[in-house]
Amino acid sequence: MPELPEVETVRRGLNQLTLNQKITGGDVLLERTVAYPFSVHEFIENIQGSAIISWHRRGKYLLAELSPLSWLGVHLRMTGQLLWQNNHEPLHKHTRVRLFFGEHQELRFVDQRTFGQIWYVPSGVPVESIITGLAKLALDPFSPEFTVEYLANKLQKSRRPIKTALLDQSIVAGLGNIYADEALFKSGILPTTICTELRSKQIEPLKTAIIQVLSASIAAGGTTFSNFLNVKGVNGNYGGEAWVYNRTGELCKVCGNVIQRIKLGGRSSHFCSQCQK
């Protein structure tokens, strides 16, 4: 599932390739991918003739600011991809939406599991009233307001394991399974630690580790363990740098202990029992 670094990688790619280009038309191959408006015809009619001013990211959501003033929202969910391609290239069998630009280029939304969504938000309508998940998001880890005090206040209210809490988008926006594991390793905290049992001196290293692992993955173009691709169809490279995620049975890069995996809240958690306490 694309997390913050993968979505940020896509955002940067889209800003390099699609800005100030007019959407000349589109084609919806799977109607339920368009979450709003409910009419596919209305969706195409509204976006046609719009130009993309800028792409923004909020948590794991992508938001394209359009001219005339309106918004296009995208959530990749588990397997979504946004690919910038020549219209002569064969369609992938899981292509769900196509947006046409000029004579030859198009932006294709490819989604194997079909959980991804796209929204059009008209001018004058609050984005959060249409893309309701945005209203539930916590602060972005790269926000200046994402402080040690903020994180401590969020965590001290929870009696869940710290790994489970970090996946809650109302606590940290954009963090998912991969980078929660990585941040907990970097900060030396076991994923099973109950939030209320965290010591105050553990919060600052955790906050620092969250930003460090996210930054490292963005620099590597994200992580590809299954199907993530950037807008040019290129894999992310952070997987080779991972400390614990997806390394069950391998040796810890720090102490040589064997990396373990357990299930927490239905999700896999990878950790080193020597480095994390």
Disulfide bonds with the S-S distance in Angstrom:
none
